[in-house]
Amino acid sequence: MNGEKLLVQELAFPTINELFGLPKGKIIVAGPCAVESEKELDAVARSLKECGVRFLRGGAFKPRTSPYDFQGLGEEGMKIIDRVRRRYDMLAVSEIMDVRDIELGMRYTDVIQVGARNMQNFSLLKELGRIDFPVVLKRGMMTTVREFLLAAEYIVSGGNQKVILCERGIRTFEDSTRNTLDIACIPLVKTQSSLPILVDLSHSLGRKDIALPVARAALACGADGLMLEVHNHPRDAKCDKAQQMDLTEFRTFLEQLNKREDDADVIAMEAVSTGGL
């Protein structure tokens, strides 16, 4: 299709809110990096639910750089996600890495995630295009925006239009963050497609001290929502300890994020009422 319009550029895609029948507003996807136990996931989900978060993330299949690192609980982890999402009436997001696990993803979650390392796993993308099920597609760590959209095209061209993009940072020479969040990706995607896009704060930054201003910047650029990692005891987590917020940190983060939005709405309304706009 060299020089031709892609389906991801031509079709009108549902927003995340429309896809799941949710009221308008930003989407927050939160939860631990990995599902470590039902007790851990239950504690996190309960706290997230109290904060009004609808989407619960958690990895059961973990693609790790080292074969000796924690690889996840596999199918048992998926079953834990299923029980916890039902217990708290939440929507679960979890990654699969193999076409053989698509059925597990559809059985135990509400959204299948394709991780950065599998963004160009074309066999997996083609199979996901043949199902009628929501998919979060993360951007590869060394791919262009065009390649990102072409990966989504594999799914959409197969007939599945329930695709959500996720910008999670790209690899550069900068080492003060885990990856470099390509903030320009958000408006670039929005100018070329109506696909919704999330921003993964945890994997892009690898730290939580600057998550709030970066979250505000992402939303200001048009992101439909945010993804971040939350753990009840980050110091004891089996992976990504530094980037996972504890329950109190997340609650404070969300309160400050919402307060800034409320303040902005008040200022805008006052400006309109006084003729300032």
C-alpha positions, 0 to 999 in steps of 0.5 A: 500500500505504498503511497495509499491510505491505511485503514488505520488512517481512514476508519473511525475507531471507537474511543476507549470509553465507547468501547467499554460503555464508560462515561467520558473522561480520561482512562487510568490503567493501573496495577502491578507489573506482575501478578505475584499472588492473589493476595497482592493483586486483591490488595491493589485492586481494592485500593484502585477501585476505591480511587475510581479506577476501572482498568486493572493491569497485571502481567502473567506472562513476563518477557524479560531480558534475562532468562533468569528473571521472574517470568510470571505465573503464566496461566495461573496468573491469568486465573488470578486476574480473572478472579480479582477482576470479577470480585471488584467489577474491573476491566483487566488488561494483561499481556500475551506473547504467543498465538497459543495464548490468545484463548487464555487472554480472551477467557481471563481478561477484558483486554489483550496487551501486545508488549513492546517486544512483540509489536512486530510479531506479525504472526501474533498481530495477524491472529489478533486481527481475526478475533473480535476482542480489544487489544492494547498495542504497545510501541516497540522501543526502537520503532517509528510512529509509521511502523507503530501504525503499520503494526496496528494495521496488521490487526485492523486489516484482519477485521478487528477494529478494537485497537488501543495504542500505547506509547511507552517510550523509545530507546535513546542515549538518554539514561536519566529515564528508563526510556525516552517518552516520545510525547510527539507521538501522541499528536502525530498519531492523532493527526493521522488516525482516530485510534485511541492512545494511552501513555505508559508512564512507568515503562517510559520513565522507570521512575515515579518522582516525575510521573505527575508533570509528565502525565499532565503533559501527555494528557495535554497532548491529547492522550486518551489515558494513562497506564502506570504500575502500582504495587502494595509493597514495591520494595518487595516486588519481583520486578520493576521495584523503582517505577511502581507506586505504592498505594498511598503514592498512587492515591496522591498522584491521582488526587493531584492530577484530578485537582489540576484538571478541576482548577483548569476547568474553573479558570476556563469557566471564569474566563468565559464568564468575564469575557476573557476568552 
